[in-house]
């Protein structure tokens, strides 16, 4: 349908998982996509995959916890494509999950720097370009954790950042409304990506939080989803179909978090 023809999207964490699936989906609809990530090899591969499929993409190295890195990535993307219409602040980590008295200050700070400060920096450096384009859409990847569910043992830092992202989204949705800039958050549940492989867990079994559904989950697909499910939601928020939607968190979990 080419719902995003002539639009340019800046996507963080775009080399894998939800970011990559969303970049491909937006490109399929005509958007030129700026792939921002720290994984250079994977990012270059993602760029190649999108261009080989007939889309336009540019990979830029970006550490979302570094102001200079984010600024340079945004400027490189805008210089290449001339404008910016869609911002997907997606980069994030699970970080370290551990009992609060074992979770170290540097571990807490790292999770906040990437997930929460990284979201702020992405928005901070892209908003001027959205204003120059006459408006646009900001999308933030939050989570059911910290917003609907609090049953993940040891994930205090992670859940705090995910809740903070939603509060941040609501604040800037009102702040930027007069600029015709919409801001919304996606809150995925159990999505099959590789982020769990990079999660460090220590003694979480000692916390004693356990949720069991003996007969299985009655949610859609038992609450399990794929990056493509989130990518389609991202497309909705990026295009004009959601032109009057702002300040909203959308749960992409098949309804599973209603049980917990």
N, C-alpha and C positions, 0 to 999 in steps of 0.2 A: 504493500500500500504506500510505501515511501512517506510515512507520517513525519519523518524528521529531515526531509530534504532541505539542504542549505543550512542545517544546524551543525554546531560544533559542540562536542561533549568532552569534558575533562574528567577522567575517572582514576581515582587512586586505588591502589591494590588491584590493578587491572591485569596482572600477569597470570592470575590463577583464580579458581573458585568462582564466587559470585561476581567479582569484578570482571573477569574474563568473559563469562557467559553474558553479562550485561553489555560489555563492549561489543561483542559479536552481534547481539540482538539489536542494539541501537544502530550499528553499521548496516545491518540488513534493511533497516528502515530509512537509510539514506544519510545518517549522521556521519560526519568526519570525527573520528575519535582520537583523543590524546590519551595514551596509555601510560600512566604514571605508576612506577613501582621501583622497589629496590632490587628486585630480581632481574638483572640485566639480560641474562641468557633467555629466561622464560619470557621476558617482555619483548625481546626482539622476535622470538618465535611467534608470539601472539600477533605482533604487527604483520609478520609475514602471512600468517593464516588468514587474517582479515583482508589483506590486499589481494591474496590469491583467490579469495572468494568474491572479489569485485568491489570491495569497500576501500575506504581511505583511512589510514591509521598512521600514527606517529608514536613511537615509544620514547619516553623521557625518563631518565633516572630521577627518583624522588624519594627522599626520606621525610615522611610527613611530620616527624618530630623536630625537624630542623627548619627554622624560618627561611634561611637562605636557600635551602634545597627546594622548598615548596615554591618560593618566589621565582627561582630560576626555571623550574619545570613549567610553571604557568606561563611565564614570558616566552619560553621556547615554543610552547604549543600555540599561543596566540600569534606569535610571529609567523609560524608556519601556515596557519589556517585563517588568520585575519580577524577572528572574532571568537566569542564564547557565548553559548546559549544554555548549556546544561552542565551542571556540576554534580558529580556523584562522589561524595566523601565516603568511600567504602573501606579504605585501608584500616586494618585493625588486627589485634592479637588477642588470644585468650590469656596470655601471660602465665603467671604462676598461680596455681590454686593450692592453698595451704591454710591451716588454722591461723586465725588472726595474730596469735602470739608468736607464730613461726614465720609468717609472711614478713619479709625484710623491707625496710624503707626503700631501698633501691629497686626492689621488685615491684612494689606499689607504684613508685614514681615512673618506672618504665612503662607500665601498662597505661597510666594516665597520660604520659607524654605522647604515646602513639595513638591511643583511641580517642581521647578527649581533646588534648591540645592539638593533635593532628587534624581533627575535624575543624577546630577553630581556625587553624592556619590555612587550611584549604579554602574555607569560606572567606577568610580575611583577604586573601590575595586574589580571589576570583571575582568578588562582588563588583569591583570597579569595571571589569570587563563586561559583566552582565548588564550593568547600568548603561554602558556605552552601546550595547546591543538593543537597548530598549526594554529589557526584562529577560526573564528566563526561569529556569527551574533548578532548585537545589534539592538534592536527595541525600539523605544520610542513612548509612547502615547502622542501625542500633541492634536490638535483640529482644526476645521475650524475657530474657534474664535481666532483672533489675527493673522491669516495667510491668510484667504480669506474673512472673515466677521468681521464686527466691529459694528454690530447693536444690541448687547446685552447690554442693559442699565445697567450701574454700574459695569460692569465686567472688570474694568481696570486692577486690579491686576491679575485676572485669564488670561485675554487675553495677558498680558505682559509675563506671564510665558510660555504660549503656543507658542508665537512667539520666545521667548528665547530658548525653547527646539529645535525648528527647526534650528536656527542659531548654536546652540551647536552641533546638529547632523551633520551639514554640515562641521563644523570645524574638528570634530573627524573622520569623514569619510575619509578625506584626511590624517589626522595624522596617522591613523591606517591601511591605505590601504596596506602598505608594510608588515604588519603583517598578511595579509590575513583576516583581520577583517572588515566586512561590517557593516555599520550603516545607518539605515533608520528610518523614522518617519511615524506613522499612524495618520491621522487627521480625527477622526470620526465627523459626524454631529449629528443629533438627533438619539441617540441610547437609547433604552428603558432599563435603569438601575435605581438603587435607589439613584444615586448621587444627583439628584435634591432635594430629601427629606432632604439632609443635607446642603442645600444652604440657607444662611441667606440673605434676601433681605430687604433693608430699603429705602423707598422713591424713588425707581427706576422709578416709574411712573412720578415723577417730572422732570426727565431728558428729556422726550419728544421724545425719539427715538422709532419709531414704524414702522414695515414693515408688510404690508398686501398684500396678494395675493387673491383678491376677487374670482377668479375662481379656487383657489387651486393651489398647486404646480405641475408643469409638470414633476418634477423629478421622477426617479424610486421610486415607492412605496410612492410617495409624500414626499420623503426625509427621511422617517422614517425607522429605522433599528433595529436589535436586536444584542446582544453581539456575537451571532454566526457569523454574517456578518463580524465583526471585527476579530474574531478568525480565520476565513479562510484566511483573509488577512495576519494575523500574521503568520500562517502556511507557506504561500508562502514566506514571508521574512525570515523565520527561516530555510527553507530547501534549497537544492541545485538548485531548480527551479529558484531562484533569485540570482544565483552565481555571476552574473555580474551586479547586481543592488546595488548601494551604493550612499549615499548622496541625497536620494530622499524622498520627502514627498508624501504619498499616501492618497488621500481624499476618505473616506468611508462614503459617504452621498448621494449616488444616483444622484449626480450632483446638489443637492439643493443649495449648496453655490454659484453656478455660477449666481444665481439670486439676490444675496444680496450684 
